[in-house]
Amino acid sequence: MCCEQLQMRAACRLLAQAARALIDTYFCDVYQTEGFKNLSLHAVMKILQKERSTRGDTAVKSWMMRHPIAKQRQLSEVMQLPSRTDAAPMKRTSGNAMVNSKERRSSVSIDDSMDVYTADVLAREIEDNAKHQLTPTMFVIGGFNNPGALNTVEYLDFHRGEWYPAAPMATRRSYSGVVVSSDNKIFVMGGTSSSSHHHKSMEMYNPESNTWTSMPSMKDPRSYLGATVVGDFIYAVGGFNGQAHLSSVERFDVHTQQWESMPPLSTGRSGLAVVALNGLVYAIGGYDGRKHLKSVEVFDPQLNQWSTVASMRHARNGPAAVVQEHSNSILVFGGESRHGARMNTSERMDLTSGTWSDADGFADCRSGHVAVGFLKESFVFCLGGSNKKDEYLDAVHRYDYLSKQWTLHSQMRAQRCGLNVAVVKTSRYAECFAGQKQREHQLHNASSYLLRKNYQENAFAQGA
């Protein structure tokens, strides 16, 4: 069966999409692998169709080192790059720089010139590409873990499946709102640090410097709120202020650095899920102080008004929700149907038809959890929360569209309920990774010390 026929199958199509997303996201790492260098010409050309950039140029050169000149000519024609045989020979200068030398073409062999290129220029290009590559990094922020709210932050090393600490917030917060701006900053607003203290403050995290900065506070304190971003505006929706379940809405202009009041929800609600898709803001479920809600409202910034859309099949307080752009839908799962009755069901709203349908079951009965799509929605991650035994969880589960199953992916450093999650694009040399590098350095030194000590003890024993 040919590849084209296989791709017609839904499972193969999902697998191909996930592989494509992985290659696109981690391209600077992919093209340095032996697997990439050993690919066929056809496979390389297909991968590089989207990489009309310096990253793609360097990848081509890396592949060309491994393959015959005939194939190189074919590839360079397609990618519009100079082939190996057309490249001007290079020579070293006293400053170890590389310069073209057409005058010495007759005296310098092509292989010799490419050896010089390989050793110096390609290495520098790869390093430069790595510096500028931005890859998604998942952060978990705050939450609640007996005896109180947390200000700690962790990030996931996706390759190792391990969590590492980042700089803590200035304020302890659980059940806060979190969004990511277009310039890859994390904004955290509101939340609660105790049953009597609900925040209206906001702070911003820059992963490149691993620092938190105080930002203008909201107009009203609110915890158990929903938050999302549309364009250059951050929306804070509903929530609880210690006395009332709020219908009020406000938004923050990242340019003017000011909050403004927006039209209110038709129903006051806390513990709601809020997402944005197609320029619209969706407020889903929650609790109004009397009952758990299944109603859904949508805000259109162009019309500056809220309207009611189809309700969920089940009432949910404290659910998690993610958007699925590829299918123009919203996936909602978990939450409480009534006080203490946590759910493991999920449902999906098709925005094209405006209808809800049951989706694949969740891994566990859970509320106070969060969820996020990753690798261009190839996977959905669900993090933390509390289960039906009232236990706070450190578990991170991943949903695979291919197998239609939730599996345990990793465990956070702390158990967290009422936490938040954000996926931000970071450079390889961002300061948020400094703690991990320091830890790895400490482990390396400890390992080296133990090896030396073991060697010395063995040498002493043999001498005796």
C-alpha positions as a Markdown table, in Angstrom:
| # | Residue | x | y | z |
|---|---|---|---|---|
| 1 | Met | 0.0 | 0.0 | 0.0 |
| 2 | Cys | 1.5 | 3.4 | -1.0 |
| 3 | Cys | 2.0 | 6.3 | 1.3 |
| 4 | Glu | -0.8 | 8.3 | -0.4 |
| 5 | Gln | -3.3 | 5.6 | 0.4 |
| 6 | Leu | -2.2 | 5.3 | 4.0 |
| 7 | Gln | -2.6 | 9.0 | 4.4 |
| 8 | Met | -6.3 | 8.7 | 3.5 |
| 9 | Arg | -6.8 | 6.7 | 6.7 |
| 10 | Ala | -7.7 | 9.0 | 9.7 |
| 11 | Ala | -5.2 | 7.4 | 12.1 |
| 12 | Cys | -2.3 | 7.8 | 9.6 |
| 13 | Arg | -3.3 | 11.3 | 8.9 |
| 14 | Leu | -3.3 | 12.1 | 12.6 |
| 15 | Leu | 0.1 | 10.5 | 12.9 |
| 16 | Ala | 1.5 | 12.5 | 10.0 |
| 17 | Gln | 0.1 | 15.7 | 11.4 |
| 18 | Ala | 1.8 | 15.0 | 14.8 |
| 19 | Ala | 5.1 | 14.2 | 13.1 |
| 20 | Arg | 4.9 | 17.3 | 10.9 |
| 21 | Ala | 4.2 | 19.5 | 14.0 |
| 22 | Leu | 7.2 | 17.9 | 15.9 |
| 23 | Ile | 9.5 | 18.6 | 12.9 |
| 24 | Asp | 8.4 | 22.1 | 12.5 |
| 25 | Thr | 8.6 | 22.9 | 16.2 |
| 26 | Tyr | 12.1 | 21.4 | 16.8 |
| 27 | Phe | 13.5 | 21.8 | 13.3 |
| 28 | Cys | 16.9 | 23.1 | 14.5 |
| 29 | Asp | 17.3 | 19.9 | 16.5 |
| 30 | Val | 15.9 | 17.6 | 13.8 |
| 31 | Tyr | 18.2 | 18.6 | 11.0 |
| 32 | Gln | 21.3 | 17.8 | 13.1 |
| 33 | Thr | 20.3 | 14.2 | 13.7 |
| 34 | Glu | 21.6 | 11.2 | 11.8 |
| 35 | Gly | 18.1 | 10.4 | 10.8 |
| 36 | Phe | 17.7 | 13.6 | 8.9 |
| 37 | Lys | 21.1 | 13.3 | 7.2 |
| 38 | Asn | 20.2 | 9.8 | 6.1 |
| 39 | Leu | 16.8 | 10.7 | 4.6 |
| 40 | Ser | 16.1 | 10.3 | 0.9 |
| 41 | Leu | 16.1 | 13.3 | -1.4 |
| 42 | His | 12.3 | 13.1 | -1.7 |
| 43 | Ala | 11.8 | 13.1 | 2.0 |
| 44 | Val | 14.2 | 16.1 | 2.6 |
| 45 | Met | 12.5 | 18.1 | -0.2 |
| 46 | Lys | 9.1 | 17.5 | 1.4 |
| 47 | Ile | 10.2 | 18.5 | 4.8 |
| 48 | Leu | 11.9 | 21.7 | 3.5 |
| 49 | Gln | 8.9 | 22.9 | 1.5 |
| 50 | Lys | 7.9 | 25.1 | 4.5 |
| 51 | Glu | 11.5 | 26.0 | 5.5 |
| 52 | Arg | 12.3 | 28.9 | 3.1 |
| 53 | Ser | 14.6 | 30.4 | 5.8 |
| 54 | Thr | 18.2 | 30.4 | 7.0 |
| 55 | Arg | 17.2 | 27.3 | 9.0 |
| 56 | Gly | 16.2 | 25.6 | 5.8 |
| 57 | Asp | 19.4 | 26.7 | 4.1 |
| 58 | Thr | 21.6 | 25.3 | 6.9 |
| 59 | Ala | 19.6 | 22.1 | 6.9 |
| 60 | Val | 20.2 | 21.6 | 3.2 |
| 61 | Lys | 23.9 | 22.2 | 3.6 |
| 62 | Ser | 24.0 | 19.7 | 6.5 |
| 63 | Trp | 22.3 | 17.1 | 4.3 |
| 64 | Met | 24.5 | 17.8 | 1.3 |
| 65 | Met | 27.6 | 16.8 | 3.2 |
| 66 | Arg | 26.4 | 13.2 | 3.3 |
| 67 | His | 25.2 | 12.7 | -0.3 |
| 68 | Pro | 26.5 | 12.4 | -3.8 |
| 69 | Ile | 26.9 | 15.5 | -6.0 |
| 70 | Ala | 24.1 | 14.4 | -8.4 |
| 71 | Lys | 21.5 | 14.5 | -5.6 |
| 72 | Gln | 22.9 | 17.7 | -4.3 |
| 73 | Arg | 22.4 | 19.4 | -7.6 |
| 74 | Gln | 18.7 | 18.2 | -7.7 |
| 75 | Leu | 18.1 | 19.5 | -4.2 |
| 76 | Ser | 19.8 | 22.8 | -4.7 |
| 77 | Glu | 17.7 | 23.5 | -7.8 |
| 78 | Val | 14.5 | 22.9 | -6.0 |
| 79 | Met | 15.6 | 24.9 | -2.9 |
| 80 | Gln | 17.3 | 27.5 | -5.1 |
| 81 | Leu | 20.6 | 27.1 | -3.2 |
| 82 | Pro | 24.1 | 26.9 | -4.6 |
| 83 | Ser | 25.1 | 23.3 | -5.1 |
| 84 | Arg | 28.3 | 21.9 | -3.6 |
| 85 | Thr | 30.2 | 22.0 | -6.9 |
| 86 | Asp | 29.1 | 25.5 | -7.6 |
| 87 | Ala | 30.1 | 26.9 | -4.3 |
| 88 | Ala | 33.1 | 29.1 | -4.3 |
| 89 | Pro | 36.1 | 27.6 | -2.5 |
| 90 | Met | 37.0 | 29.2 | 0.8 |
| 91 | Lys | 40.2 | 29.9 | 2.5 |
| 92 | Arg | 41.2 | 30.8 | 6.0 |
| 93 | Thr | 42.4 | 34.3 | 6.9 |
| 94 | Ser | 44.8 | 35.0 | 9.7 |
| 95 | Gly | 41.7 | 35.9 | 11.8 |
| 96 | Asn | 40.2 | 32.5 | 11.2 |
| 97 | Ala | 37.4 | 34.0 | 9.1 |
| 98 | Met | 36.2 | 32.5 | 5.8 |
| 99 | Val | 36.4 | 34.4 | 2.5 |
| 100 | Asn | 35.6 | 33.4 | -1.1 |
| 101 | Ser | 38.6 | 32.8 | -3.2 |
| 102 | Lys | 37.7 | 32.5 | -6.9 |
| 103 | Glu | 41.4 | 33.2 | -7.8 |
| 104 | Arg | 42.4 | 30.0 | -6.1 |
| 105 | Arg | 39.7 | 27.8 | -7.6 |
| 106 | Ser | 42.2 | 25.8 | -9.6 |
| 107 | Ser | 44.5 | 25.1 | -6.7 |
| 108 | Val | 41.9 | 24.2 | -4.0 |
| 109 | Ser | 39.8 | 21.0 | -4.4 |
| 110 | Ile | 36.0 | 21.1 | -3.9 |
| 111 | Asp | 36.3 | 18.5 | -1.1 |
| 112 | Asp | 39.0 | 20.5 | 0.7 |
| 113 | Ser | 36.9 | 23.7 | 0.5 |
| 114 | Met | 33.8 | 21.8 | 1.8 |
| 115 | Asp | 35.9 | 20.4 | 4.7 |
| 116 | Val | 36.7 | 23.9 | 5.7 |
| 117 | Tyr | 33.1 | 24.9 | 5.3 |
| 118 | Thr | 31.9 | 22.0 | 7.3 |
| 119 | Ala | 34.3 | 22.6 | 10.2 |
| 120 | Asp | 33.7 | 26.3 | 10.6 |
| 121 | Val | 30.8 | 28.0 | 8.7 |
| 122 | Leu | 28.2 | 25.2 | 9.2 |
| 123 | Ala | 29.0 | 24.9 | 12.9 |
| 124 | Arg | 28.5 | 28.7 | 13.3 |
| 125 | Glu | 25.3 | 28.6 | 11.3 |
| 126 | Ile | 23.9 | 25.8 | 13.3 |
| 127 | Glu | 24.8 | 27.6 | 16.6 |
| 128 | Asp | 23.2 | 30.9 | 15.3 |
| 129 | Asn | 20.0 | 29.1 | 14.2 |
| 130 | Ala | 19.8 | 27.5 | 17.7 |
| 131 | Lys | 20.1 | 30.9 | 19.4 |
| 132 | His | 17.1 | 32.3 | 17.4 |
| 133 | Gln | 14.9 | 29.2 | 17.4 |
| 134 | Leu | 11.8 | 29.6 | 19.6 |
| 135 | Thr | 10.3 | 26.4 | 20.8 |
| 136 | Pro | 7.2 | 26.0 | 23.0 |
| 137 | Thr | 7.7 | 25.6 | 26.7 |
| 138 | Met | 5.0 | 24.6 | 29.2 |
| 139 | Phe | 4.8 | 26.4 | 32.5 |
| 140 | Val | 2.5 | 25.6 | 35.5 |
| 141 | Ile | 1.9 | 28.5 | 37.8 |
| 142 | Gly | 0.6 | 28.8 | 41.4 |
| 143 | Gly | -2.3 | 26.8 | 42.7 |
| 144 | Phe | -3.3 | 25.4 | 46.1 |
| 145 | Asn | -1.5 | 22.7 | 48.1 |
| 146 | Asn | -2.1 | 22.3 | 51.8 |
| 147 | Pro | -1.5 | 24.3 | 53.9 |
| 148 | Gly | -2.1 | 27.2 | 51.4 |
| 149 | Ala | -1.7 | 28.9 | 48.0 |
| 150 | Leu | 1.5 | 28.6 | 46.1 |
| 151 | Asn | 3.7 | 31.2 | 44.3 |
| 152 | Thr | 6.0 | 28.5 | 42.7 |
| 153 | Val | 6.4 | 28.0 | 39.0 |
| 154 | Glu | 7.6 | 25.0 | 37.1 |
| 155 | Tyr | 8.4 | 24.2 | 33.4 |
| 156 | Leu | 8.4 | 21.0 | 31.5 |
| 157 | Asp | 11.4 | 19.6 | 29.7 |
| 158 | Phe | 9.4 | 18.0 | 26.9 |
| 159 | His | 12.2 | 15.7 | 25.7 |
| 160 | Arg | 12.9 | 14.3 | 29.2 |
| 161 | Gly | 9.4 | 14.4 | 30.6 |
| 162 | Glu | 10.7 | 16.2 | 33.7 |
| 163 | Trp | 9.7 | 19.4 | 35.5 |
| 164 | Tyr | 12.2 | 22.0 | 36.7 |
| 165 | Pro | 11.6 | 25.2 | 38.9 |
| 166 | Ala | 11.5 | 28.7 | 37.4 |
| 167 | Ala | 11.4 | 32.0 | 39.3 |
| 168 | Pro | 8.4 | 32.2 | 41.7 |
| 169 | Met | 5.7 | 34.9 | 41.5 |
| 170 | Ala | 5.8 | 37.8 | 44.0 |
| 171 | Thr | 2.3 | 36.8 | 45.2 |
| 172 | Arg | 0.8 | 33.4 | 46.2 |
| 173 | Arg | -2.1 | 32.7 | 44.0 |
| 174 | Ser | -4.6 | 29.9 | 43.4 |
| 175 | Tyr | -7.6 | 30.0 | 41.0 |
| 176 | Ser | -6.1 | 32.9 | 39.1 |
| 177 | Gly | -6.3 | 33.9 | 35.5 |
| 178 | Val | -3.4 | 33.3 | 33.1 |
| 179 | Val | -2.8 | 34.4 | 29.4 |
| 180 | Val | 0.1 | 34.5 | 27.0 |
| 181 | Ser | 0.7 | 37.7 | 25.0 |
| 182 | Ser | 1.8 | 37.8 | 21.4 |
| 183 | Asp | 5.3 | 38.7 | 22.5 |
| 184 | Asn | 5.6 | 35.5 | 24.6 |
| 185 | Lys | 5.0 | 37.0 | 28.1 |
| 186 | Ile | 2.9 | 35.3 | 30.7 |
| 187 | Phe | 0.3 | 37.5 | 32.5 |
| 188 | Val | -1.2 | 36.3 | 35.8 |
| 189 | Met | -4.1 | 38.2 | 37.4 |
| 190 | Gly | -6.3 | 37.8 | 40.4 |
| 191 | Gly | -6.7 | 34.6 | 42.3 |
| 192 | Thr | -6.8 | 34.0 | 46.1 |
| 193 | Ser | -4.2 | 33.3 | 48.7 |
| 194 | Ser | -6.8 | 32.6 | 51.5 |
| 195 | Ser | -10.6 | 32.4 | 51.9 |
| 196 | Ser | -10.7 | 36.1 | 52.9 |
| 197 | His | -8.1 | 37.5 | 50.5 |
| 198 | His | -9.0 | 37.8 | 46.8 |
| 199 | His | -6.5 | 39.6 | 44.6 |
| 200 | Lys | -6.9 | 42.2 | 41.8 |
| 201 | Ser | -3.2 | 42.5 | 41.2 |
| 202 | Met | -1.4 | 41.3 | 38.0 |
| 203 | Glu | 2.2 | 40.4 | 37.3 |
| 204 | Met | 4.0 | 39.5 | 34.1 |
| 205 | Tyr | 6.6 | 36.8 | 33.6 |
| 206 | Asn | 9.4 | 37.0 | 31.0 |
| 207 | Pro | 11.0 | 33.6 | 30.5 |
| 208 | Glu | 14.0 | 35.0 | 28.7 |
| 209 | Ser | 15.1 | 36.9 | 31.8 |
| 210 | Asn | 13.3 | 34.6 | 34.3 |
| 211 | Thr | 11.8 | 37.7 | 36.0 |
| 212 | Trp | 8.4 | 38.8 | 37.2 |
| 213 | Thr | 7.2 | 42.4 | 36.9 |
| 214 | Ser | 4.3 | 44.1 | 38.6 |
| 215 | Met | 1.6 | 45.3 | 36.2 |
| 216 | Pro | -1.5 | 47.5 | 36.6 |
| 217 | Ser | -4.2 | 45.9 | 38.8 |
| 218 | Met | -7.7 | 45.0 | 37.7 |
| 219 | Lys | -10.6 | 47.2 | 38.7 |
| 220 | Asp | -12.1 | 44.5 | 40.9 |
| 221 | Pro | -10.6 | 41.7 | 42.9 |
| 222 | Arg | -11.6 | 38.3 | 41.5 |
| 223 | Ser | -10.6 | 34.6 | 42.0 |
| 224 | Tyr | -12.0 | 31.6 | 40.2 |
| 225 | Leu | -12.1 | 33.8 | 37.1 |
| 226 | Gly | -11.6 | 32.9 | 33.5 |
| 227 | Ala | -9.1 | 34.7 | 31.3 |
| 228 | Thr | -8.1 | 34.7 | 27.7 |
| 229 | Val | -6.5 | 37.0 | 25.1 |
| 230 | Val | -7.8 | 38.3 | 21.8 |
| 231 | Gly | -5.4 | 40.4 | 19.8 |
| 232 | Asp | -3.8 | 42.9 | 22.1 |
| 233 | Phe | -6.5 | 42.7 | 24.7 |
| 234 | Ile | -6.5 | 40.5 | 27.9 |
| 235 | Tyr | -10.0 | 39.6 | 29.1 |
| 236 | Ala | -10.8 | 38.8 | 32.8 |
| 237 | Val | -14.3 | 37.2 | 33.0 |
| 238 | Gly | -16.5 | 36.6 | 36.0 |
| 239 | Gly | -15.1 | 35.1 | 39.2 |
| 240 | Phe | -15.6 | 35.4 | 42.9 |
| 241 | Asn | -14.7 | 38.4 | 45.2 |
| 242 | Gly | -15.5 | 36.7 | 48.6 |
| 243 | Gln | -19.1 | 37.8 | 48.6 |
| 244 | Ala | -20.6 | 37.5 | 45.1 |
| 245 | His | -20.2 | 35.4 | 42.0 |
| 246 | Leu | -19.4 | 38.0 | 39.4 |
| 247 | Ser | -20.9 | 38.9 | 36.1 |
| 248 | Ser | -18.5 | 41.8 | 35.5 |
| 249 | Val | -15.9 | 41.6 | 32.8 |
| 250 | Glu | -12.9 | 43.8 | 32.2 |
| 251 | Arg | -10.1 | 43.9 | 29.7 |
| 252 | Phe | -6.5 | 45.1 | 29.6 |
| 253 | Asp | -4.9 | 46.9 | 26.6 |
| 254 | Val | -1.3 | 45.7 | 26.4 |
| 255 | His | -0.4 | 48.9 | 24.6 |
| 256 | Thr | -2.0 | 51.6 | 26.8 |
| 257 | Gln | -1.5 | 49.4 | 29.9 |
| 258 | Gln | -5.0 | 50.2 | 31.1 |
| 259 | Trp | -8.0 | 48.2 | 32.3 |
| 260 | Glu | -11.5 | 49.0 | 31.1 |
| 261 | Ser | -14.9 | 47.7 | 32.0 |
| 262 | Met | -16.7 | 45.6 | 29.4 |
| 263 | Pro | -20.4 | 44.5 | 29.1 |
| 264 | Pro | -21.2 | 42.0 | 31.8 |
| 265 | Leu | -22.2 | 38.4 | 31.5 |
| 266 | Ser | -26.0 | 37.7 | 31.7 |
| 267 | Thr | -25.2 | 35.3 | 34.6 |
| 268 | Gly | -22.7 | 35.8 | 37.4 |
| 269 | Arg | -20.4 | 32.8 | 37.4 |
| 270 | Ser | -17.2 | 31.6 | 39.1 |
| 271 | Gly | -15.2 | 28.5 | 38.4 |
| 272 | Leu | -15.9 | 28.9 | 34.7 |
| 273 | Ala | -13.7 | 28.0 | 31.7 |
| 274 | Val | -12.9 | 30.8 | 29.3 |
| 275 | Val | -11.4 | 30.3 | 25.8 |
| 276 | Ala | -11.1 | 32.4 | 22.6 |
| 277 | Leu | -11.5 | 31.2 | 19.0 |
| 278 | Asn | -12.1 | 33.0 | 15.8 |
| 279 | Gly | -11.9 | 36.3 | 17.6 |
| 280 | Leu | -14.7 | 35.5 | 20.0 |
| 281 | Val | -14.6 | 34.9 | 23.8 |
| 282 | Tyr | -16.5 | 31.9 | 25.2 |
| 283 | Ala | -17.5 | 31.7 | 28.9 |
| 284 | Ile | -18.4 | 28.1 | 29.8 |
| 285 | Gly | -20.1 | 26.6 | 32.8 |
| 286 | Gly | -19.2 | 27.5 | 36.4 |
| 287 | Tyr | -21.2 | 28.2 | 39.5 |
| 288 | Asp | -23.6 | 31.1 | 40.2 |
| 289 | Gly | -23.9 | 30.7 | 44.0 |
| 290 | Arg | -26.9 | 28.4 | 43.8 |
| 291 | Lys | -26.3 | 25.9 | 41.2 |
| 292 | His | -23.7 | 24.4 | 38.8 |
| 293 | Leu | -24.1 | 25.8 | 35.3 |
| 294 | Lys | -24.1 | 24.2 | 31.9 |
| 295 | Ser | -24.9 | 27.5 | 30.1 |
| 296 | Val | -22.4 | 29.1 | 27.6 |
| 297 | Glu | -22.1 | 32.7 | 26.6 |
| 298 | Val | -20.1 | 34.2 | 23.8 |
| 299 | Phe | -18.7 | 37.7 | 23.5 |
| 300 | Asp | -18.1 | 39.4 | 20.1 |
| 301 | Pro | -15.6 | 42.3 | 20.5 |
| 302 | Gln | -16.9 | 43.8 | 17.2 |
| 303 | Leu | -20.5 | 44.0 | 18.4 |
| 304 | Asn | -19.3 | 44.6 | 22.0 |
| 305 | Gln | -22.0 | 42.3 | 23.4 |
| 306 | Trp | -22.6 | 38.9 | 25.0 |
| 307 | Ser | -25.0 | 36.4 | 23.6 |
| 308 | Thr | -26.2 | 32.9 | 24.8 |
| 309 | Val | -25.3 | 29.9 | 22.7 |
| 310 | Ala | -26.2 | 26.2 | 23.1 |
| 311 | Ser | -25.7 | 24.8 | 26.6 |
| 312 | Met | -23.4 | 21.9 | 27.4 |
| 313 | Arg | -25.0 | 18.5 | 27.9 |
| 314 | His | -23.9 | 18.5 | 31.6 |
| 315 | Ala | -23.5 | 21.2 | 34.2 |
| 316 | Arg | -19.8 | 21.7 | 35.1 |
| 317 | Asn | -18.1 | 23.8 | 37.8 |
| 318 | Gly | -14.3 | 24.0 | 37.5 |
| 319 | Pro | -13.9 | 22.3 | 34.2 |
| 320 | Ala | -11.0 | 22.6 | 31.8 |
| 321 | Ala | -11.4 | 23.7 | 28.2 |
| 322 | Val | -9.1 | 23.8 | 25.1 |
| 323 | Val | -9.8 | 25.1 | 21.6 |
| 324 | Gln | -9.3 | 22.8 | 18.6 |
| 325 | Glu | -8.8 | 25.1 | 15.6 |
| 326 | His | -8.3 | 22.3 | 13.1 |
| 327 | Ser | -11.9 | 21.1 | 13.8 |
| 328 | Asn | -13.4 | 24.5 | 14.8 |
| 329 | Ser | -14.5 | 23.2 | 18.1 |
| 330 | Ile | -14.0 | 23.5 | 21.9 |
| 331 | Leu | -13.3 | 20.5 | 24.1 |
| 332 | Val | -14.5 | 20.7 | 27.7 |
| 333 | Phe | -13.8 | 18.0 | 30.4 |
| 334 | Gly | -14.0 | 17.2 | 34.0 |
| 335 | Gly | -15.3 | 19.6 | 36.7 |
| 336 | Glu | -18.1 | 19.1 | 39.3 |
| 337 | Ser | -21.7 | 18.4 | 38.4 |
| 338 | Arg | -22.6 | 19.3 | 42.0 |
| 339 | His | -20.6 | 19.9 | 45.2 |
| 340 | Gly | -18.1 | 17.1 | 45.6 |
| 341 | Ala | -19.3 | 15.2 | 42.6 |
| 342 | Arg | -16.3 | 15.3 | 40.2 |
| 343 | Met | -16.7 | 14.1 | 36.7 |
| 344 | Asn | -14.5 | 12.2 | 34.2 |
| 345 | Thr | -16.7 | 12.9 | 31.2 |
| 346 | Ser | -15.9 | 15.3 | 28.3 |
| 347 | Glu | -17.9 | 16.9 | 25.6 |
| 348 | Arg | -17.1 | 18.9 | 22.4 |
| 349 | Met | -18.9 | 21.9 | 20.9 |
| 350 | Asp | -18.8 | 22.1 | 17.1 |
| 351 | Leu | -18.8 | 25.8 | 16.4 |
| 352 | Thr | -19.9 | 25.3 | 12.8 |
| 353 | Ser | -23.1 | 23.6 | 13.8 |
| 354 | Gly | -23.4 | 25.1 | 17.3 |
| 355 | Thr | -24.1 | 21.7 | 18.9 |
| 356 | Trp | -22.5 | 19.7 | 21.7 |
| 357 | Ser | -21.7 | 16.0 | 21.6 |
| 358 | Asp | -20.0 | 13.6 | 24.1 |
| 359 | Ala | -16.3 | 13.1 | 23.6 |
| 360 | Asp | -13.9 | 10.5 | 24.8 |
| 361 | Gly | -13.8 | 9.9 | 28.5 |
| 362 | Phe | -11.2 | 11.6 | 30.7 |
| 363 | Ala | -8.5 | 9.8 | 32.7 |
| 364 | Asp | -9.9 | 10.5 | 36.1 |
| 365 | Cys | -12.7 | 12.3 | 38.0 |
| 366 | Arg | -11.2 | 15.7 | 38.5 |
| 367 | Ser | -11.9 | 19.4 | 39.1 |
| 368 | Gly | -9.7 | 22.4 | 39.7 |
| 369 | His | -7.4 | 21.1 | 36.9 |
| 370 | Val | -6.2 | 22.9 | 33.8 |
| 371 | Ala | -5.6 | 21.8 | 30.2 |
| 372 | Val | -3.6 | 23.0 | 27.1 |
| 373 | Gly | -3.1 | 22.0 | 23.5 |
| 374 | Phe | 0.5 | 21.3 | 22.5 |
| 375 | Leu | 2.4 | 20.8 | 19.3 |
| 376 | Lys | -0.2 | 22.5 | 17.1 |
| 377 | Glu | -3.0 | 20.6 | 18.9 |
| 378 | Ser | -1.4 | 17.2 | 18.3 |
| 379 | Phe | -1.8 | 16.5 | 22.0 |
| 380 | Val | -3.9 | 17.8 | 24.9 |
| 381 | Phe | -2.3 | 17.9 | 28.3 |
| 382 | Cys | -4.3 | 17.9 | 31.6 |
| 383 | Leu | -2.5 | 19.0 | 34.7 |
| 384 | Gly | -3.2 | 18.8 | 38.5 |
| 385 | Gly | -6.5 | 19.4 | 40.2 |
| 386 | Ser | -8.3 | 17.3 | 42.8 |
| 387 | Asn | -9.9 | 13.9 | 42.5 |
| 388 | Lys | -13.0 | 12.4 | 44.1 |
| 389 | Lys | -11.0 | 11.5 | 47.2 |
| 390 | Asp | -10.2 | 15.2 | 47.7 |
| 391 | Glu | -6.5 | 14.5 | 47.0 |
| 392 | Tyr | -4.5 | 17.2 | 45.3 |
| 393 | Leu | -2.7 | 15.9 | 42.2 |
| 394 | Asp | 0.7 | 16.3 | 40.7 |
| 395 | Ala | -0.2 | 14.1 | 37.7 |
| 396 | Val | 0.1 | 15.3 | 34.1 |
| 397 | His | -2.0 | 13.3 | 31.6 |
| 398 | Arg | -1.7 | 13.5 | 27.8 |
| 399 | Tyr | -4.5 | 12.7 | 25.4 |
| 400 | Asp | -3.5 | 11.1 | 22.1 |
| 401 | Tyr | -5.9 | 11.6 | 19.2 |
| 402 | Leu | -4.4 | 8.6 | 17.5 |
| 403 | Ser | -5.1 | 6.1 | 20.3 |
| 404 | Lys | -8.0 | 8.1 | 21.7 |
| 405 | Gln | -6.6 | 7.5 | 25.2 |
| 406 | Trp | -5.3 | 9.5 | 28.2 |
| 407 | Thr | -2.0 | 8.3 | 29.5 |
| 408 | Leu | 0.2 | 9.5 | 32.4 |
| 409 | His | 2.9 | 11.7 | 31.0 |
| 410 | Ser | 4.8 | 13.0 | 34.0 |
| 411 | Gln | 4.5 | 14.3 | 37.5 |
| 412 | Met | 5.0 | 17.9 | 38.6 |
| 413 | Arg | 7.3 | 18.8 | 41.4 |
| 414 | Ala | 4.3 | 19.8 | 43.6 |
| 415 | Gln | 0.7 | 18.8 | 43.9 |
| 416 | Arg | -1.5 | 21.6 | 42.7 |
| 417 | Cys | -5.2 | 22.3 | 42.6 |
| 418 | Gly | -6.5 | 25.6 | 41.2 |
| 419 | Leu | -3.3 | 26.0 | 39.2 |
| 420 | Asn | -2.8 | 27.6 | 35.8 |
| 421 | Val | -0.8 | 26.6 | 32.7 |
| 422 | Ala | 0.8 | 28.5 | 29.9 |
| 423 | Val | 2.7 | 27.5 | 26.8 |
| 424 | Val | 5.3 | 30.1 | 25.7 |
| 425 | Lys | 7.8 | 30.2 | 22.9 |
| 426 | Thr | 11.3 | 30.5 | 24.4 |
| 427 | Ser | 14.8 | 30.6 | 23.1 |
| 428 | Arg | 17.3 | 27.9 | 23.9 |
| 429 | Tyr | 19.3 | 30.2 | 26.1 |
| 430 | Ala | 16.4 | 31.7 | 28.1 |
| 431 | Glu | 17.3 | 32.4 | 31.7 |
| 432 | Cys | 14.4 | 30.3 | 32.9 |
| 433 | Phe | 16.5 | 27.2 | 32.1 |
| 434 | Ala | 19.4 | 28.4 | 34.3 |
| 435 | Gly | 18.2 | 26.3 | 37.2 |
| 436 | Gln | 18.1 | 23.1 | 35.1 |
| 437 | Lys | 21.6 | 23.7 | 33.7 |
| 438 | Gln | 22.9 | 24.3 | 37.2 |
| 439 | Arg | 21.3 | 21.2 | 38.4 |
| 440 | Glu | 22.7 | 19.1 | 35.5 |
| 441 | His | 26.1 | 20.6 | 36.2 |
| 442 | Gln | 25.9 | 19.6 | 39.9 |
| 443 | Leu | 24.8 | 16.1 | 39.0 |
| 444 | His | 27.7 | 15.9 | 36.5 |
| 445 | Asn | 30.2 | 17.0 | 39.1 |
| 446 | Ala | 28.8 | 14.6 | 41.7 |
| 447 | Ser | 29.0 | 11.8 | 39.2 |
| 448 | Ser | 32.6 | 12.7 | 38.2 |
| 449 | Tyr | 33.5 | 12.8 | 41.9 |
| 450 | Leu | 32.1 | 9.4 | 42.6 |
| 451 | Leu | 33.9 | 7.9 | 39.6 |
| 452 | Arg | 37.2 | 9.5 | 40.7 |
| 453 | Lys | 36.6 | 8.3 | 44.3 |
| 454 | Asn | 35.8 | 4.8 | 43.1 |
| 455 | Tyr | 38.9 | 4.7 | 40.9 |
| 456 | Gln | 41.1 | 5.9 | 43.8 |
| 457 | Glu | 39.7 | 3.3 | 46.1 |
| 458 | Asn | 40.2 | 0.5 | 43.6 |
| 459 | Ala | 43.8 | 1.7 | 42.8 |
| 460 | Phe | 44.6 | 1.8 | 46.6 |
| 461 | Ala | 43.1 | -1.7 | 47.0 |
| 462 | Gln | 45.1 | -3.1 | 44.2 |
| 463 | Gly | 48.3 | -1.4 | 45.5 |
| 464 | Ala | 47.7 | -3.0 | 48.9 |
